[in-house]
Amino acid sequence: MSQALTVQRYTYRERIMHWLTALTYSYCLATGLAFYSPHLFWIALVLGGGPTSRIWHPVSGIGFVIVAVWMHAAWRRDMTITETDKRWLDGVENYVTNRDDPIPPQDRFNAGQKLFYWLMYYGAAALLITGLVMWFPEYVPRSVAWIRPLAVFLHVCAALATIGGFIIHVYMSVFTVPGSVTAMLFGYVSPGWARTHHGRWYARVSGEAGSER
């Protein structure tokens, strides 16, 4: 796809931070599932064995949080929920069924992307806090020993919530909105794609009148 006929969707920096987030989270997801159930422990064996996975799971988690904070610094303004987003949520079935006409023109990110972003951002914070308690249990005073089982429970809850969001995000990117993965790989989209899926954003960056439908 010639860049002369495309619109820049993501900068190189944004693509790097996105894929670093995806890779670190995916490693945490895989090793976490291995520790979650004996039936899934084979995942740890594939990734180098139980001890190796045990060492690198929290390290990868720290990396995930660092990149999530970096992403937050870059995208937090784009992720503010607006009145347009609320209208999108009211008619979300139109988006799911690929009926584009009733959907209000979206800015750079639609409401679904924003909700996923906030789920992962606050999920990362919850996983970090509870994970630190699990990583260094010897620093938890015996007088508040109940904190450790609570941390395990909340860690699992946060993990399951982010896993659900991650699965939906991947499915929507790959199957529901073709071109999303290519955009994150190479940074560019066609004007038609931008006009259809993010008309408000496209009108702003292109100066094209009528792009907001």
Summary of the structure (lengths in Angstrom):
residues: 213
radius of gyration: 19.9
end to end distance: 24.9
largest distance: 65.6
contacts: 602
relative contact order: 0.13
helix: 76%
strand: 2%
